[in-house]
Amino acid sequence: MQAIIKIGSSQYIVEPGQELLVDRGQIDTVLYPDGAKVAIKDLGEIKGRKIRVAKYKAKSRYRKVRGFKPVYHKIKIEKITVDSREKRV
């Protein structure tokens, strides 16, 4: 079974047993199916690839290069359950 979850400003299609690299280790909302609950396990933090940021000004010999490694959370989707007693309109 698949579900669509929202973490931060990103949306992911997930299924049980899948591993993801996300910005935060918590699910904000479950978008589809309605009334579903997604259980996750946080496998820890992982540093991503280095991102270089360069500043340059022409004709003044000004150059600066800085960089950082973003931190991601590795999560595993444990199970997806749908409440069968969902209210019908």
For each residue, the residues with C-beta under 8 A, 3 or more apart:
1: 15 16 80 82
2: 13 14 15 80
3: 13 14 15 30 31 32 33 36 38 80
4: 11 12 13 14 30 31 32
5: 11 12 14 27 28 29 30 31 38
6: 10 11 12 27 28 29 30 31
7: 10 12 22 23 24 26 27 28
8: 22 23 24 28
9:
10: 6 7 22 23
11: 4 5 6 31
12: 4 5 6 7 20 22
13: 2 3 4
14: 2 3 4 5 18 20 38 77 80
15: 1 2 3 18 77 80
16: 1 77 78 79 80
17: 76 77
18: 14 15 76 77
19: 43 74 75 76 77
20: 12 14 74 75 76 77
21: 46 48 72 73 74
22: 7 8 10 12 25 72 73 75
23: 7 8 10 72 73
24: 7 8 73
25: 22 40 42 73 75
26: 7
27: 5 6 7 30 38 40
28: 5 6 7 8
29: 5 6
30: 3 4 5 6 27 33 36 37 38
31: 3 4 5 6 11
32: 3 4 36
33: 3 30 36 82
34: 86
35: 82 83 86
36: 3 30 32 33 80 81 82 83
37: 30 80 81 82 83
38: 3 5 14 27 30 77 79 80
39: 77 78 79 80 81
40: 25 27 75 76 77 78
41: 75 76 78
42: 25 73 74 75
43: 19 73 74 75 76
44: 73 74
45: 71 72 73 74
46: 21 71 72 73 74
47: 69 70 71 72
48: 21 51 69 70 71 72
49: 69
50: 67 68 69
51: 48 67 68 69 70
52: 65 66 67
53: 65 66 67 68
54: 63 64 65 66
55: 62 63 64 65 66
56: 62 63
57: 60 62
58:
59:
60: 57
61:
62: 55 56 57
63: 54 55 56
64: 54 55
65: 52 53 54 55
66: 52 53 54 55
67: 50 51 52 53
68: 50 51 53
69: 47 48 49 50 51
70: 47 48 51
71: 45 46 47 48
72: 21 22 23 45 46 47 48
73: 21 22 23 24 25 42 43 44 45 46
74: 19 20 21 42 43 44 45 46
75: 19 20 22 25 40 41 42 43
76: 17 18 19 20 40 41 43
77: 14 15 16 17 18 19 20 38 39 40 80
78: 16 39 40 41
79: 16 38 39
80: 1 2 3 14 15 16 36 37 38 39 77
81: 36 37 39
82: 1 33 35 36 37 86
83: 35 36 37 86
84:
85:
86: 34 35 82 83
87:
88:
89:
